[in-house]
Amino acid sequence: MPGDHSYLVYTDDDDLRSSASRFLTHGLELGQRVGYFAWGNRAALRRHVDVAGVDELIARGAVSLISLDDHFRRDEVPDPTTLVAFWSDATTAALDAGFSALRVVTDTTPWVEQERQRSDFLHTEQHVDRYRLEHPFTQLCVGNMQVLEEQALAETGCIHPSTTGLALPFHLHATTDADFALDGEIDADAVPLLERVLSTAPGGVAGRELVIDATDLRFIDHHGLLALERHARRSGIPAIVLRNAAPVAAKVAELLDLSRLRVEIRR
Amino acid sequence: MRILAGGDGAGYLHSAALYDTDEELIALAVAHLQAAVDVGDPAIAALPADQAVRVRTAMDAAASAVTFLPDIARERPPAVITRLRSLLGGLLEGGAEYVRVVSTVPHPGLGAPWDGWCRYEAAVNTLLSDMPLWGLCLYDRRITPRPVLDDVERTHASVTRAGRHVPNDRYQDPSEFLRTMPAPPPDPLEANRPDAEFVNPSPADSRQAVRALGPATRLSSDEVDALVMATSEAVTNAVLHGRPPVTLRVWAAQARIVVTVTDRGPGPEDPYAGLVPHAKATTGRGGYGLWLINNLATVAYRRDAEGFTIQLVGGDPLPLHHGSTSPPDDRG
């Protein structure tokens, strides 16, 4: 069963504790192994997990508290292979121990604070998003609003299928029947964000069409369509296919006479 | 022998023929098309279905040499310009030297608002000026409002009088005409309190305002989506190119939704704005907005003390023209 992937913006420790604990408790009810993966020592991590009977749950392996400092550097984002292997190993261990899935909270704040490092993270995390689609791995990524600027929160949030505590114009995420799914609304205001995340997106393989499912894309104007066309050109993609789009998007694309964007309407 | 109306025939001749009887209409159309067929030139007819049937019948076998296009009343003015240029380009590439077109242009007598088609009639003089083309526009004097006929005379370089095409001394420079043409009256719905009104809305606010009113109307979801798109583009344009504050107003009736977007600026300087993409569109960075709006909605421009207003109508717009008296608001 595929997992979920979402992003939560927290305002303070209390906010983080209650949101994370609620998320983890739900996993325990489902028979999943749950984990809290964040930065700092174990005592600091323990303070953020307010789950009934947590010490006993930790003892029998249902809850794990893992310091990311033990595995990664804060100033260096792991490459996609490394991070996907990390989550894959943890998921396999959970399944081997008899749990139905792995469910984790992960604080990604240090990795997305700086713009250049964030580019690496956006790329790597989109591989993780693809991984969770094909494995029983559910992840709630969290970001500290007091540390991260609005741009960092928006860029990080919009590559997750859903966000809490942050209003975003769109999400670009992995899906089963296409390279990506795009949901929400894209107008001129949203185009810089779209271009930024597209520039970090995996799947832009030169010579191959890139398929984007637009079933839940409520609106895209000509600025958005032109951004997709530009992305195809820059990335050497012969065509981007916007599948299941609204008829009006197809009409606008037809008027623009775009050569690298094909808009297929929803039936 | 090819007989050219406009001298050397190198460019576009835009003619109007006014008629008083159905027989006169058919005679004018057939004569224009037959002249092309006789010398092997492409002949194109863009007529309402009933007129097309009568022309086909009258031309008999020669009608097979005529390309009959759908009635342009089903399209919007910039789409017709795009299609004409594309069609003519293909014909010229294929070796054609001169093309004749006969068309019936929508106007209030035929149930269409005039502002957009009036701008079309003026603008094609410039936008098709490089085409070796003789376009004959047919107007039924019995049903065409007087102010529309007045515009027709000022936007066609030649007119037909007593069966003869003669130069028209009332013809006006198209840019000048477009800059000074009067605005149509407001839709009668605009006399009411708007169903939605925003000052300095975001494009997202404007989309939501139009979407929310859709279910209260008979507009199809495609019609609402087209108006949502046009509204979003209009607000984006007003924010990017106009002067604040930007005001969005929306009125809904059963058969139409009227949107106005007003800013304090003077509006686009280019008299052809909206009929073709802006020159900067070739850079791939904008320049399409107003043109797309005109492709997606029935559009009128107004300039007054409040600033520049673009009016968009989705669904069935009222057949208004400048000088017309708006019918009372029937909310129909």
HADDOCK unambig.tbl for C-alpha pairs under 7 A between the chains (distance, minus, plus):
assign (segid A and resid 221 and name CA) (segid B and resid 229 and name CA) 6.76 0.50 0.50
assign (segid A and resid 226 and name CA) (segid B and resid 284 and name CA) 6.98 0.50 0.50
assign (segid A and resid 248 and name CA) (segid B and resid 222 and name CA) 6.91 0.50 0.50
assign (segid A and resid 248 and name CA) (segid B and resid 225 and name CA) 6.40 0.50 0.50
assign (segid A and resid 248 and name CA) (segid B and resid 226 and name CA) 5.93 0.50 0.50
